[in-house]
Amino acid sequence: MDLSLDNVKTEIARLREEIERHNYAYHVLASPTISDKDYDELFRRLLALERQYPQYDDPNSPTRKVGAPVLEGFRTVPHSTPMLSLDNTYNETDIREFHGRVVRLLGQSAFTYLCELKIDGVSFAARFEDGLFVLGITRGNGVEGEDITEHIRRIPSFPIRLRHPETLEVRGEIFMPKSAFAQINAQREEEGLALFANPRNAAGGTVRQLDTAVVAKRRLDAFIYHLLDPERYGLKTQAQALDYFRELGFKTEPHRALCASVEDVIAYWRRWTAQRHSLPFDIDGAVIKVNEFGLRDTLGTTTHSPRWSIAFKFPAEQKEARVLSVEYSVGRTGVITPVANLSPVALAGTTVRRASLHNFEYVREKDIRLGDIVVVEKAGDIIPQIVRSVAEKRVGDETTLKPPERCPVCQGPVGKEREEDVAIRCLNPYCSAKLKRSIEIFTSRAGMDIEGLGERWIHELVENGLLKALPDIYRLDRERLIALPRMGEKSVRRLLDEIERSKGNPLHRLLTGLGIPSVGVKTAKELAASFKDLGRLRAATAEELCRLEGIGEEMAGAIRGYFQNPAVQRILDELAEVGVNTKEPIEQASDRFKGLTFVITGTFENYTRDELRNLIEKNGGTVSESVSKKTSYLLMGENPGSKAQKAALLNTPIMSEAQWQEWFKRT
């Protein structure tokens, strides 16, 4: 499809926004909203457009990132070398093309591949000094991650002391065995807590726990698969490295295979596609690596991934089921989503009984009818979805699905906000379903982080009339809570303590919890850091908002529209009245850096990156994660990443640690 330049720009912006939204749901909320395959297609589409139209280059594009944003509550630590992601594919043709590229780049075919199973978990790096474990880091954004040293210490299979006193860094995958996952979900169900969708989400949620006692109870495991600078230890191949890991005391995934040809690689993948569910842990594909380290050096890496490796993912398993009935769910903004109830079908290790139909345009395009036999798959082994209806199996009594004429929850009016919209919404501002979802987002970990106020209790409180708006959370008291079934004295006290504690959260958490259109964690932090006070933000003009990095005219308009809504204004006024903090706490020593934006890269002798960030912010400056035309200075330590190259291209002033110290004294 040919696009005009204006349409190209719009499409690139749309793809970036959609990918960032999925990144937030996956990495921050641990609740994926799209399959891996569909995400990869979006990513490839954006990457292709950016390469074709370099005039729309943006250092904040998700194609420049690897992995997740660094979360609040953990010390941020730079990686010694970036943790790159892998290119991936789902088909054999791409694997043969990958092999052809490797042969072309090497100018030879005399090499082997080491195939390993791709563990579906959380990537991490671990450093050892003289054989002692000293630091564990999540992948984070690939350049820096979260310090999870104490979490890793509580993984039973992970060695705290190596069998030999080596100084090294390894990388691996933290995962949760299926048996531990089943046990935890059974316990959470008893306690009325939301269930984890799969072992990967459970592992991700566990390593984000600030209470390491919880980590110790959850039976995490870890496999090691990568060693930095392997030649230093006399190793020449990946196979030797895996043997060396076991010699040191690490656990490795045992089902690897040395392959002499691309056909052997494909045979390995086919075998494990069929046998994947036989293992006691989840896998989502195979990782194909050039075995010889010397050849890897020749092949090198791109900014995003190594050229010597590729992830060969499994296709989604498909089964047939019958559409028995259709229900409707109502989201925070009133969007009504049809959900199909299916005849039970075993799929990807679980029994599937429901699948989202997304919207009525999707139903029409797929021609899905009540009573149809449909093909169901679990996209990315997580989200059940209907691929197509099997029209040839119709018997004549199937019925066409029609949009509801009233809201299925409150019986209020429904319609489209704009004629061009696909979504049908409940138009009743007091719909209880919209309220429940709003409260879930408000109390989530990324928002106000109110432990114990989960989906079940939110439902109870709304249905019993105790919560009619967000501020009512802070009006709950012991007498009304203790009267609820299954709510004991201890639970009431703990919940009220959590609610009281949340009043003191910084402004950016409140902004995240409010669910402002287009505003995720990162943008919430930018807004809070810039305006410092909710009152100032509410009064901000579109022009003032657009001055912030990452906020364009469309997003600024959405933010302005949100704060101008009278219903929102009432909620914000009431939240302030019940004592919720509306300021971003920064102890500012001076305003000497006011108006300056800094980017930090590399490691420093006399500062941690957090210390530099605090110094800058306390003196009125702003710290950004990426270099752009708005960057005033790049502070560069040892082993800088790609930010240094970007700064050089943009002629951004670069300061070394010594120059920074001298400048800091003088200004």
N, C-alpha and C positions, 0 to 999 in steps of 0.2 A: 504494500500500500504506500503510494507516494504521499508525502506530507509537505505542506508549506512550512517555511521556517517558523512562523508563529505557532502552527500546530505542533511542530517538533518540540518547541520550547515548552508548550503546554503539556505535551505527552511526557517529556522528561520530568517535569515538575510533579505530574501526577504519579508517575512510577516511583519517584524518590519518596513522596509522601506515603504511598501505599506500603513500600518496603519498610520504611521506618516504623510505620504502625504495626506491621507484622513483627519486626524486630523487638519492639516494646512488649507486645503480647507474649512473645516466645521467651525472651531473655529476662524481662523484669517481672511480668506477672506469672511466668511459668505456665501459661495457658495458651497454646498455639491456636491461631485462628485460620491457618492455611496449611495445606500439606507441603512437605519438603519439595515435592516435584513441582507444584504450582509456584512455590517461592522461587525455586531455581529458574523457572521460565521467566518470571518477572525480572529477576536479577540479570539474566542473559539479555533480555530485551533492552533494559536500561543500559547495560554495558555496551551493547552494539550501537545504540543511539549516541552515547557519549563519545565513542570512538569515531563515529561518522561525522559528528558535529562538535568538534573540540571547542568551538566558540562558546558553548554552554557549559564549559568545565566549572566544577564547583568542588572545592576541597572538602566540603561537608557531605558530599554525596555518599550514600551507603555503599557504593562500589569501592570506596577508599577505606572501608572499615573491615575488620575481621572480628566476628564474635559479638559480644555483648558490651553495653556500657558498664562502667564500673559503678557498683551500687554503693549507696551511703551506708555507713556503719562499719566499714572495714578499712583498714589502712591500705592505701594505694601503693603498689610496688612496681617499678619498671621491670620489664623482662630484659634479660641480658641480650637476647636476640629475639626479634619478633616471632610470636607464635602464629604462623601463617595458617590459613584454612586450605582445604584441598579443592581443586576442581572436581566436579563429579558428573556422573552420567548414569543413565538407567538402561542403556542399550549396548549391544555387542559391536555395532558399527563404530560407535565413538571410541570403544576400547581399541579396535583395530587402527583407527586414525591416530589415537594416542601413541600406539606402538610405532606407527609409521613416522610420526614426528620425532620420537626418541631416536630411532635408527638414523633419520636424516641429520639430526643435530650432532649425533655421535660419529656419523660416518662409518658405522659398523653395526653388525647384528650379533657380535660375539659377547653377549652379556645375559644375565638371568634376572628374573623378577622374583621378589619375595612377596607372596600373597598372605595377608593376615585378615582375620575377621574384624569388621568395624564395630566396635562396642558402642552401644547407644547410651552414652552417659555424659559426664562433665569433664572436659579437658583441663589438665593442670600441669604445672611445672614444679619440680622439687629439687632443692639444692642441698648438697652434703659437703661438709668440710671435715677433712680427716676422718671420714667414715660416719660422721654424726649428722643427722637431719637437722637443718637450721632454718629452712624457709620453704613454704608451699604457697603457690600463687595460682589463681584461676586464670583462664585465658583472657578474661576481661575484653578489652578492645583489640587485643593482639600486641599492643605496644606496652601496656601496663595492665595489671590485674589486681585482684583483691587478695590480701594476705589471709590464707586459710591454714596457716601452719598448725594451729591447735586442733582444727577439724581433722586434718590428715593424721595427726598423732593418734586419733581415736579410731582409725581404720585398722581392724585387727590384723589384716594381712600385710600391712605396710611396715617395712623395717625402719625403726628409728636409728638403729646402728647397723652399718653394713658389715659384712663378714670380712672385708678388707678396708683399711683406712684410706679410702680414696676421697679426693675432692672432685666433685662432678655435679652436673645438672642433668636430670632425666625428665622426660615428659610422658604422660600417660592419661588414663581415663578412669575417673571414679564412677562407679555404677552401683546399682542396687540389685542384688539377686532376686529372682522372681519369688522365692519363698519369703524373703524379708518384706517384699512389696505387698504380698497377700496378707501377711500378718499385720503390717502397719495399717492397711486400709480397713481390715476387720476391726481393729482397735478404734480407728477414727470414726467408723460407722457407729460403733457403740457409744462414742462420746458426742455424736451429733455434728461432727466436723465434716467439712467438704472432703471428698475422696480425691486422691491423686489420680490423674488420668492414666498414668503409666509409670514404669520404674524410672525412666529418664527424668520425668518431672519430679518424682519423689527424691531422686538423688540431687537434682538441682535445688530443690527447696531445702534439703537437709544441709548442704554446704553453705547456704545463705542464713542458716540459723546462728544468731548471736550466742545462744546458750549451747555450749559444746556438750553439755550433759545429754541434750537431745540427740546430738550426733552419735554419741557413744551407744545409744539404745537402738539405733536404726540399722545396724549391721551392714554398713557400706563396705564395698570391696574396691580394689584398684588393680589394674593391669598397667605395666610399663611397656612402652613400645619405641621410645626414641632417646638417643643419647647425644648431647651436644659435643662437638669436637671428638668424634669416636677414634680418629687416627691417633690421637694423643695416647690412647690406651692400647695401641697396637692392633686395633680392629680394622678389618678391611671390608667387611660385608655386614648387611643387616642381620643375616642369619647368625653370624658370630656375636653381634651385639645382643641379640635375644638370649643366646646361651650365656653371655657374660652377665646379663641382668640376673639370671637365675643363680649364677655363681655368687653374686653379691648379696642375694637374699630377697630379690624382688620377685613378685608374681607376674607371670606373662601368660597371655592367652595361648593355649597349646596347639590350636588347630591351624598352624601355618603350613605353607607349601612352597617349595622352591620350584619355579617354573622356567623351563628352558625356551618356551615359545608362547606367543600370544594365544594360541589354541589351548595350551595348558592352563593359562590364566582363565579363559572363558569356561573351561571344564570345571575348574575350582569354583567359580562363581555359580555355575549351574547346580553343582552338587549341594552347595550351601543354601541356595535358593530353595531347594526342596527340603533340606534338613534343618533349617534355621530354628524351628520351634522345638527341636529336640534338646536344645541347650538350657542350662539353668539360669541363663541371663539373656537379655535382649541384644540382638545384633541387627543392624539395618543395611548391611552390605559387606563388601570386601574392600580392603585398601591394597592397591597395587603399587609396589615400590621397586625401582631399580635397585638391585641387591648390592652392587658394588659402589662403595663410597667414593672412590676416585672418579667414577663416571658421573656421579651426582654433582660433583664439583664442576665438571665440564658443562653439564646441563643447566645448572644454576636455578634461579627463581625469577618469577615476575614480582610485582609489588603485592600481589594478592596470594600467590600460591607457588609451590615448587613445581618445576617442569618435569621432575623425575618421579612424580607420584600422582595417582588419581584415585578417587573413591568410586567404586563400582557398586551402586546402590541396588537393592532388591526392588523389583516391581511390586506394586500393591497387589495383594491377593484378592481375588474376586469370587463372589458366590451369588447365587440367585435367591431372592426372597420375595414374598408377596406383601404389597401395601394393604394392611388391614384397616387402617384408619388414619386420619390426619388431625393433629392438634396444632394449636397456635401459641407461640411464646411471644411475650412483649418485652422489648429491651428498654434501656434507660431513656432513650430518646423517643420511645413509643413505636419503634419499628416492629411490625408484626411479621414473625417468621414462621412459615409452615413447617411442621416437623412430622415426618412419616413414622407411624408405628408399623413395624415389620414382623413377619413371622420369624421366630428366633433362628439365627444362623451363626455357626461357629466361624469366626474370622480373625486371623492374626492373633490367636491365643485367647480371645475372649468371645462371649456370646453377644451378638449385636441384635438389638431389638428396636432401635430408633435411628433415624438419619435425618439431618437437616435438608429441607428443600429450598433453603436460601430465600427465595422470593417468588412471586407468581410469574414473573417474566421467565425465570429459570424453569418453572413447572411447565409453562407453555412451550418453551424451546425444546425441552426434553420430552414433551407430550406424556407426562406422567399422570396416570389416572388411578382413582381408587379401585382396588382389586387387581391392579397390574402385577405381573411378575417383573421384577426389576433386577438389574445387576448392581450389586453393592460392593464397594471396596473400602478398606480402611486406609485413607490417604496418609502416607508416612507412618502407617501402623498406629495411627492415633485417632483420626477423625473419620467416623463412618460417613460415607457419602454415596448417593445414588448416581451411577455413571450413565445409565440409560434404561429405558423401558424395553421389554422384550415383546414387541407388538405382535409377533407371529404366534405368541402363546395366548392371546386374548380369546375369550369365549363369548363375548358379546354383552356381558352384564357389568362391565367396567363403567365407571362414571367419571365425567370430567370434574376436576377440582376448580372451585370458584373462590375468589377472595371473600372474606367475611364482610358482612354489611355493618356489623357492630364489633366493638372491641371484645375479644373473647374473655377478658378478665373483668372489666368494669362496665361493659355494655354501652360504653360511650361511642360517639361518632368516630368514623375512620375516614381516611383520605390521603391524598398526596400533598406534600407541602408545596411542590412545584410540579407543573404539568409534565416536565421531562424526567421527574424522579421515577425510579423503579420501585422503591420501597413504599408500602402502604403503612400508615402510622395511626396509632390511637391519638385522637386530637383532644382528649380530656386531660387537662393539666393535673388533675388529682387522681389519676389512675394509680392503683396500688402496685401494679407490676412495675411501672416506671419508677415509683418511689423505692421499691425493694432493690432494684438494680442500681439506682443512684447511691443508696446506702452501702451496698456491697463495694462499690468503687471507692466511696469516701473512706470506709474503714479498712481498705486493703493495705497490704504491707507497703506498697509504694505511696499510698496516701497517708491517712492519719494513723495507720498501723495499730488498730484497736484489737488486740488479741482476745479471742473468745467471742467476738461478735460476728459469727459466721453466718452462712446462708440460712441454716435452720432457725437460729434465734432471731435473725432479721425477719423471717417469715412470721414467726410467732408474735413478735412485737408489733409488726404492722397489722396483722390480722386481729390482734387484741386491742388495737387502737392506741397503743402506747407510742408509736412512731408515726407521725403524720407529715413530718418534714425533717430535714437534716438536723436542725437545731434541737429537736426533741431528744436526740441521743444524749445531750448534756442536761436534760431535765429528768432523766430516769432516776428513780430512787428505790431504796431497799424495799419499802412496803409494796410497791406495785410489782417489782420483779419477783419477790419471794412468793407471790400469789400464783405465779405461773407454774404449770406442771413441770416436774423434773428440774426445777431451778432451786438448788439447795443454797444454804447460807454461805458456804465457802465459794460457790460459783458466783453468787451475787456480789460478795465482797471483792473477789478478783476482777470481775467485770467493771464494777464501779471504780476501782483503783485504776484500771486501764483507761477508762474514759477520762478520768481526772488527769492522768498523766498526759494524755494526748492533747489537752488544752495548751500545753507548753511547746508543742511542736513548732519548728520554724515555718515561716510563711510558705516556702516552696512545697512542703508536704500538704498544706491546706489547698494550694493551687492544684496540685496533682489530684487530690481527692475530690475536688469539685467537678472534675470531668469537663473542663472547659474545651470546647471544640478545637481540635488540632494541637492541643497542649499536652505533651507527655512530660516525663520526668525532667529531661534535659531542658526543654523550653521553660518549664516551671521554675527551675533553678536560675535560668537566665533572667526571667522576669523578676523573681524575688531579689536576686543580687543587684539588679539595676534600679528597681524602684524602692526596695527596702521596706515599703509600707503598703498595705492593701489599699488604703485610701488614695495614695498617689497613683497606684496602678489602675484603680477604678476610674480615675479622672484622666488617664493618659490619652493623648490623641493618637490617631493612626500614624501620624508622622513620627511621633516619639517612639512608638512600638517598632516601626520599620527601621529605626536606627540600630536595633539589636541584631546581632548576628543570627542568621537562620530564620528571621521573621520577614516575610514579604507582604505585599499589599493584601493578598487574599487572607492570610492568617491574621494579619492585623485587624482586618475588617471583622473576622469571626470573633476575635477576642473583644473588640469594641462592642459588637452586637450582643455578646454574652453579658457584659457588665451593664449595658443599657436596658436590659430586660427587667421590668419592674418586679417580677417574681424572684429573680436572682438577687436583686437589690434588697428585698425583704429578708431573704435567707441570710445574706452576708451581714446585714444589720443585726439580726437575731443571734448569729454565731458570735459576733463581737460582744453582744449584751450578756451572753452566758459565759463569757470569759475565755473564748478561744483566741489564742495569740494571732495577731495579724501583722507581725513585723518579722523581718529577717534579721536575726541577731548577728551583728558584726561589730566588734570593738575597733573602731577606727582611730588609729593613732594620729593620722594626719590626712590631708587630701593631696599630698604631693604627687601622687600618680593618677589623680582624677582625669578622666578622659583618655587614659592610656590602656591599651589591650596587650597583654603579654601571652606568649605561648612558651611552654617549658618542654624541653626534650633532653634525653640523656640522663646520666647519673652524675651526682655532684659530691665533692669531697666533704664539704662543710654543711650541707643542707640535705634534707629529704625534699622530695617534690612537694609534699604537703606543707612543709615549713616555708618554702618559697611562695606557694600559693597564699598561705595565711599572711605573710609579710606584705605581699602585693595588695591583697584585699583590705587589710587593716589600714593601708595607706591610700585607699580610695581607688585602686586600680582594678582591672578586670582580667581574669585568666580564662583563655579560650583553649579548647582541645585541639584546634586545627588552625593552620596558617592561612590567612586570606589577605585581601587588600586592606582590610581594617586592622590588621595586626600592627602594633607599634614597635614591638621588640620581640625577638626570639632569644630566650635564655638557653644556651646550649652547653650541656655538660659532656662527659665522656660517652662514647658509643651512641651518638645521636641517631635517630631514625630518619625516615623520609621527610620529616618536617624541615630539616636543614636544607634539603634540596629544593623544596617548595619555596622556602624563604629566599634562597639565592635567586630563584627564577623571578620572584616578585620584588627583588631588591629590598627586602625587609631587613632593617638593622639587626645584626646578630651580636650578642654579648656573651663572652665566656664567663666562667664563674669569677675569675679575678677582676674582669672589667665590671661585672655586676657589683661586686663588693666595693670597689672604688667609687662607682657611680652612686651606689646607695648611700655612702658616707657623704658625698658632695651635695646630693639633691635634698 
